[in-house]
Amino acid sequence: MPGANEWESIAISADPDDLRERILTDYKRGKPFTPYVPTLQVPPRLDWVLDFGCGVGRSFPYLKSIAKHVAGFDLEPMIARCRTLATESVDVLTANWPELRTRKFDLVFADLVLQHVEPQACRAYLADFARMAPVTYLLTRLQSDFGENVLKLVADTGLFQVESCAEVEHDPASHQLRQVARRSFVELSHAGDNLHYEVLLRSRGAA
Protein backbone atom coordinates (compact mmCIF):
# COMPACT_ATOMS: atom_id res chain seq x y z
CA MET A 1 0.00 0.00 0.00
CA PRO A 2 1.46 3.39 -0.98
CA GLY A 3 1.75 6.21 1.48
CA ALA A 4 3.58 6.97 4.71
CA ASN A 5 4.12 3.32 5.68
CA GLU A 6 5.71 2.51 2.34
CA TRP A 7 8.05 5.51 2.50
CA GLU A 8 9.04 4.71 6.07
CA SER A 9 9.95 1.18 4.94
CA ILE A 10 11.93 2.51 1.98
CA ALA A 11 13.81 4.97 4.20
CA ILE A 12 14.73 2.21 6.66
CA SER A 13 15.72 -0.54 4.24
CA ALA A 14 16.95 0.95 0.96
CA ASP A 15 20.64 1.45 0.29
CA PRO A 16 21.59 5.05 -0.57
CA ASP A 17 21.39 4.63 -4.34
CA ASP A 18 18.07 2.77 -4.20
CA LEU A 19 16.71 5.48 -1.90
CA ARG A 20 17.78 8.24 -4.28
CA GLU A 21 16.21 6.30 -7.18
CA ARG A 22 12.87 6.17 -5.37
CA ILE A 23 13.07 9.89 -4.72
CA LEU A 24 14.25 10.80 -8.23
CA THR A 25 13.30 8.37 -11.00
CA ASP A 26 16.20 7.48 -13.33
CA TYR A 27 18.89 8.52 -10.86
CA LYS A 28 20.53 5.15 -11.50
CA ARG A 29 20.47 5.88 -15.23
CA GLY A 30 22.53 9.01 -14.77
CA LYS A 31 20.05 11.72 -13.80
CA PRO A 32 22.00 13.87 -11.31
CA PHE A 33 20.62 14.15 -7.79
CA THR A 34 20.59 17.93 -7.97
CA PRO A 35 17.78 20.38 -7.17
CA TYR A 36 15.17 21.47 -9.63
CA VAL A 37 15.02 25.25 -9.87
CA PRO A 38 11.40 26.39 -10.26
CA THR A 39 10.40 27.89 -13.59
CA LEU A 40 7.80 29.98 -11.74
CA GLN A 41 8.95 33.11 -9.94
CA VAL A 42 9.18 32.32 -6.23
CA PRO A 43 9.65 35.23 -3.83
CA PRO A 44 13.33 36.25 -3.54
CA ARG A 45 15.46 36.93 -0.46
CA LEU A 46 13.42 34.95 2.04
CA ASP A 47 14.07 34.60 5.74
CA TRP A 48 12.65 31.13 6.46
CA VAL A 49 11.61 28.44 3.99
CA LEU A 50 10.19 25.00 4.79
CA ASP A 51 11.19 22.04 2.62
CA PHE A 52 8.16 19.80 3.12
CA GLY A 53 9.03 16.17 2.43
CA CYS A 54 12.71 17.01 2.20
CA GLY A 55 13.84 13.41 1.63
CA VAL A 56 17.61 13.30 1.86
CA GLY A 57 18.08 16.99 1.14
CA ARG A 58 18.09 17.12 -2.63
CA SER A 59 16.55 20.63 -2.66
CA PHE A 60 18.66 22.07 0.17
CA PRO A 61 21.31 23.72 -2.07
CA TYR A 62 18.66 25.62 -4.04
CA LEU A 63 16.65 26.62 -0.98
CA LYS A 64 19.76 27.88 0.82
CA SER A 65 20.41 30.12 -2.19
CA ILE A 66 17.05 31.90 -1.79
CA ALA A 67 16.58 31.93 2.01
CA LYS A 68 18.62 32.76 5.09
CA HIS A 69 17.19 29.81 6.99
CA VAL A 70 15.90 26.41 5.83
CA ALA A 71 13.85 23.84 7.75
CA GLY A 72 13.43 20.30 6.46
CA PHE A 73 10.52 18.05 7.38
CA ASP A 74 9.92 14.39 6.61
CA LEU A 75 9.04 11.07 8.24
CA GLU A 76 11.34 10.08 11.09
CA PRO A 77 13.21 7.31 9.20
CA MET A 78 13.79 9.67 6.25
CA ILE A 79 15.06 12.41 8.55
CA ALA A 80 17.54 9.89 10.01
CA ARG A 81 18.80 9.11 6.49
CA CYS A 82 18.89 12.80 5.62
CA ARG A 83 21.23 13.48 8.53
CA THR A 84 23.81 11.13 6.99
CA LEU A 85 23.19 11.58 3.24
CA ALA A 86 22.44 15.28 2.74
CA THR A 87 25.24 17.23 1.08
CA GLU A 88 24.14 20.48 2.76
CA SER A 89 23.19 21.19 6.37
CA VAL A 90 20.09 23.20 7.25
CA ASP A 91 18.92 25.08 10.33
CA VAL A 92 16.14 22.68 11.33
CA LEU A 93 15.68 19.01 10.42
CA THR A 94 12.68 17.40 12.06
CA ALA A 95 9.89 14.83 11.89
CA ASN A 96 7.86 16.64 14.55
CA TRP A 97 4.99 18.08 12.54
CA PRO A 98 2.82 19.09 15.53
CA GLU A 99 5.63 21.38 16.67
CA LEU A 100 6.66 22.58 13.22
CA ARG A 101 3.11 23.51 12.18
CA THR A 102 3.04 26.16 14.91
CA ARG A 103 5.89 28.08 13.23
CA LYS A 104 5.73 30.74 10.52
CA PHE A 105 7.61 30.61 7.22
CA ASP A 106 7.91 32.83 4.19
CA LEU A 107 7.53 29.90 1.80
CA VAL A 108 6.47 26.26 1.95
CA PHE A 109 8.28 24.29 -0.75
CA ALA A 110 6.80 20.89 -1.66
CA ASP A 111 8.73 19.23 -4.50
CA LEU A 112 7.28 15.92 -5.82
CA VAL A 113 5.79 15.10 -2.42
CA LEU A 114 2.02 15.58 -2.28
CA GLN A 115 1.49 12.96 -5.01
CA HIS A 116 2.63 10.35 -2.46
CA VAL A 117 0.50 11.58 0.47
CA GLU A 118 -2.82 10.01 1.44
CA PRO A 119 -5.75 12.33 0.50
CA GLN A 120 -6.96 12.96 4.05
CA ALA A 121 -3.45 13.73 5.24
CA CYS A 122 -2.84 15.89 2.15
CA ARG A 123 -5.88 18.04 2.96
CA ALA A 124 -4.67 18.49 6.52
CA TYR A 125 -1.17 19.47 5.40
CA LEU A 126 -2.58 21.98 2.89
CA ALA A 127 -4.66 23.60 5.63
CA ASP A 128 -1.49 23.88 7.72
CA PHE A 129 0.45 25.38 4.80
CA ALA A 130 -2.17 28.10 4.43
CA ARG A 131 -1.66 29.10 8.07
CA MET A 132 2.11 28.68 8.13
CA ALA A 133 3.19 30.71 5.10
CA PRO A 134 1.85 33.34 2.70
CA VAL A 135 3.18 31.41 -0.31
CA THR A 136 3.33 27.70 -1.14
CA TYR A 137 5.19 26.24 -4.12
CA LEU A 138 4.13 22.84 -5.43
CA LEU A 139 5.73 20.59 -8.00
CA THR A 140 3.57 17.53 -8.42
CA ARG A 141 2.39 14.77 -10.68
CA LEU A 142 -1.28 15.50 -11.31
CA GLN A 143 -2.63 12.15 -10.13
CA SER A 144 -1.63 10.89 -6.70
CA ASP A 145 -0.70 7.33 -5.77
CA PHE A 146 -4.27 7.09 -4.46
CA GLY A 147 -6.05 8.03 -7.70
CA GLU A 148 -6.81 11.60 -6.59
CA ASN A 149 -6.16 14.74 -8.62
CA VAL A 150 -3.69 16.63 -6.41
CA LEU A 151 -4.69 20.03 -7.73
CA LYS A 152 -8.36 19.26 -7.08
CA LEU A 153 -7.41 18.57 -3.47
CA VAL A 154 -5.80 22.01 -3.41
CA ALA A 155 -8.81 23.67 -5.06
CA ASP A 156 -11.29 21.99 -2.73
CA THR A 157 -9.65 23.55 0.34
CA GLY A 158 -10.62 27.04 -0.84
CA LEU A 159 -7.61 28.31 1.09
CA PHE A 160 -5.41 29.51 -1.75
CA GLN A 161 -5.33 31.98 -4.60
CA VAL A 162 -3.43 30.57 -7.56
CA GLU A 163 -0.75 32.99 -8.75
CA SER A 164 0.62 30.86 -11.59
CA CYS A 165 0.46 27.32 -12.93
CA ALA A 166 2.56 25.60 -15.56
CA GLU A 167 3.11 22.20 -17.13
CA VAL A 168 6.77 21.18 -16.81
CA GLU A 169 9.04 18.34 -17.80
CA HIS A 170 12.60 17.20 -17.16
CA ASP A 171 15.07 18.63 -19.68
CA PRO A 172 17.63 15.88 -20.35
CA ALA A 173 20.20 18.41 -21.56
CA SER A 174 20.22 20.65 -18.49
CA HIS A 175 18.69 18.21 -16.00
CA GLN A 176 16.44 21.05 -14.95
CA LEU A 177 12.73 21.71 -15.30
CA ARG A 178 11.57 22.92 -18.68
CA GLN A 179 8.29 24.79 -18.88
CA VAL A 180 6.03 23.33 -21.54
CA ALA A 181 3.12 25.76 -21.22
CA ARG A 182 1.22 27.93 -18.79
CA ARG A 183 -1.98 26.12 -17.87
CA SER A 184 -5.33 26.90 -16.30
CA PHE A 185 -5.44 25.71 -12.71
CA VAL A 186 -9.23 25.36 -12.86
CA GLU A 187 -8.95 23.17 -15.96
CA LEU A 188 -6.22 21.02 -14.43
CA SER A 189 -8.15 20.50 -11.20
CA HIS A 190 -10.66 18.54 -13.30
CA ALA A 191 -8.17 16.91 -15.69
CA GLY A 192 -7.32 13.23 -15.88
CA ASP A 193 -3.78 13.34 -17.28
CA ASN A 194 -0.74 12.45 -15.22
CA LEU A 195 1.79 15.05 -16.30
CA HIS A 196 3.84 17.23 -13.95
CA TYR A 197 2.81 20.72 -12.91
CA GLU A 198 4.21 23.61 -10.93
CA VAL A 199 1.82 25.80 -8.98
CA LEU A 200 2.47 28.93 -6.94
CA LEU A 201 -0.19 29.46 -4.30
CA ARG A 202 -0.89 32.47 -2.10
CA SER A 203 -2.77 31.86 1.11
CA ARG A 204 -6.05 33.74 1.13
CA GLY A 205 -5.99 36.61 3.60
CA ALA A 206 -2.18 36.58 3.84
CA ALA A 207 -0.50 39.95 4.08
WORA-V464374 format. One record per residue. N is the residue number from 1. SS is DSSP state (A for helix, B for strand, O for the rest). OMEGA is omega in whole degrees, -180 to 180 (* if undefined). D_CENTER is the distance of its C-alpha to the mean C-alpha in Angstrom with 2 decimals. Layout:
N,SS,OMEGA,D_CENTER ; N,SS,OMEGA,D_CENTER
This chain:
1,O,179,20.88 ; 2,O,178,17.11 ; 3,O,-174,14.84 ; 4,A,-178,14.82 ; 5,A,179,18.29 ; 6,A,-178,17.62 ; 7,A,174,14.75 ; 8,A,179,17.06 ; 9,A,179,19.82 ; 10,A,-178,18.03 ; 11,A,-178,17.14 ; 12,A,-167,20.80 ; 13,A,-172,22.62 ; 14,O,172,21.06 ; 15,O,-173,22.49 ; 16,A,-179,20.29 ; 17,A,177,20.45 ; 18,A,179,19.84 ; 19,A,178,16.77 ; 20,A,178,15.37 ; 21,A,179,16.48 ; 22,A,179,14.61 ; 23,A,-177,11.30 ; 24,O,-179,12.43 ; 25,O,179,15.15 ; 26,O,172,18.38 ; 27,A,-178,17.92 ; 28,A,177,21.39 ; 29,A,174,22.75 ; 30,O,177,22.12 ; 31,O,-176,18.67 ; 32,O,-178,17.97 ; 33,O,-178,15.22 ; 34,O,-175,14.41 ; 35,O,166,11.48 ; 36,O,173,10.80 ; 37,O,-179,12.17 ; 38,O,172,11.24 ; 39,O,175,14.34 ; 40,O,-176,14.09 ; 41,O,176,15.71 ; 42,O,-179,13.60 ; 43,O,180,16.07 ; 44,O,171,17.93 ; 45,O,-178,19.43 ; 46,B,174,17.30 ; 47,B,-179,18.55 ; 48,B,173,15.67 ; 49,B,177,11.90 ; 50,B,173,9.60 ; 51,B,-177,6.91 ; 52,B,-175,5.65 ; 53,O,-170,6.08 ; 54,O,-179,7.49 ; 55,O,179,9.71 ; 56,O,170,12.68 ; 57,O,-179,11.56 ; 58,O,-176,10.97 ; 59,O,-175,9.28 ; 60,A,-178,11.91 ; 61,A,178,14.62 ; 62,A,-176,13.00 ; 63,A,177,11.88 ; 64,A,178,15.38 ; 65,A,-178,16.90 ; 66,A,-176,15.85 ; 67,B,176,16.21 ; 68,B,-175,19.05 ; 69,B,-179,17.16 ; 70,B,172,13.82 ; 71,B,177,12.90 ; 72,B,178,10.83 ; 73,B,172,10.43 ; 74,O,176,10.67 ; 75,O,-174,13.65 ; 76,A,179,16.91 ; 77,A,179,17.78 ; 78,A,177,14.55 ; 79,A,178,15.14 ; 80,A,178,18.68 ; 81,A,179,17.79 ; 82,A,-179,15.55 ; 83,A,-179,18.65 ; 84,A,-173,20.69 ; 85,A,-178,18.55 ; 86,O,179,16.47 ; 87,O,179,18.36 ; 88,O,174,17.61 ; 89,O,177,18.22 ; 90,O,-174,16.46 ; 91,O,-178,18.16 ; 92,B,177,16.68 ; 93,B,-169,15.34 ; 94,B,171,15.59 ; 95,O,-176,15.27 ; 96,O,-178,17.24 ; 97,A,179,15.24 ; 98,A,177,18.56 ; 99,A,-175,19.31 ; 100,A,-176,16.02 ; 101,O,177,15.79 ; 102,O,-177,19.15 ; 103,O,177,18.00 ; 104,O,179,17.33 ; 105,B,174,14.83 ; 106,B,-177,15.02 ; 107,B,166,11.35 ; 108,B,-176,8.22 ; 109,B,-178,5.28 ; 110,B,-172,1.79 ; 111,B,177,2.46 ; 112,O,-177,4.83 ; 113,O,-171,4.56 ; 114,A,177,6.56 ; 115,A,-179,9.06 ; 116,A,-174,10.19 ; 117,O,179,10.79 ; 118,O,-174,14.38 ; 119,A,-179,15.18 ; 120,A,178,16.99 ; 121,A,179,14.43 ; 122,A,178,11.72 ; 123,A,-180,14.37 ; 124,A,178,15.04 ; 125,A,180,11.60 ; 126,A,177,11.58 ; 127,A,177,15.09 ; 128,A,180,14.22 ; 129,A,-176,11.67 ; 130,A,178,14.64 ; 131,A,-171,16.93 ; 132,A,-173,15.04 ; 133,B,177,14.25 ; 134,B,-176,15.87 ; 135,B,175,12.91 ; 136,B,176,9.34 ; 137,B,177,7.38 ; 138,B,163,5.58 ; 139,B,-173,5.90 ; 140,B,164,7.30 ; 141,B,-172,10.65 ; 142,O,-178,12.96 ; 143,B,-180,14.52 ; 144,O,176,13.07 ; 145,O,-176,14.87 ; 146,O,177,17.04 ; 147,O,179,18.33 ; 148,O,173,16.68 ; 149,B,-175,15.57 ; 150,A,-179,12.05 ; 151,A,172,13.16 ; 152,A,176,16.38 ; 153,A,177,14.83 ; 154,A,-178,13.45 ; 155,A,-176,16.92 ; 156,A,178,18.83 ; 157,A,-176,17.73 ; 158,O,-172,19.61 ; 159,O,-172,17.79 ; 160,B,166,16.31 ; 161,B,-178,18.01 ; 162,B,180,16.36 ; 163,B,178,17.04 ; 164,B,-177,16.13 ; 165,B,-177,14.84 ; 166,B,170,15.28 ; 167,B,-179,15.53 ; 168,B,175,14.47 ; 169,B,178,15.46 ; 170,B,176,15.76 ; 171,B,-177,18.88 ; 172,O,180,20.93 ; 173,O,-177,23.04 ; 174,O,-173,20.59 ; 175,O,174,17.69 ; 176,B,175,15.53 ; 177,B,174,14.11 ; 178,B,180,17.13 ; 179,B,179,17.31 ; 180,B,-179,19.52 ; 181,B,168,20.26 ; 182,B,-177,19.42 ; 183,O,177,19.24 ; 184,O,179,20.22 ; 185,A,-179,17.57 ; 186,A,178,20.47 ; 187,A,-177,21.50 ; 188,A,-180,18.18 ; 189,O,176,17.84 ; 190,O,-176,21.04 ; 191,O,-179,20.55 ; 192,O,180,20.82 ; 193,O,180,19.50 ; 194,O,177,16.62 ; 195,O,-178,15.53 ; 196,B,-176,12.21 ; 197,B,169,11.47 ; 198,B,177,9.98 ; 199,B,174,10.69 ; 200,B,-174,11.62 ; 201,B,173,12.73 ; 202,B,-180,15.48 ; 203,B,-179,16.46 ; 204,O,-180,19.97 ; 205,O,178,22.62 ; 206,O,179,20.65 ; 207,O,*,22.97
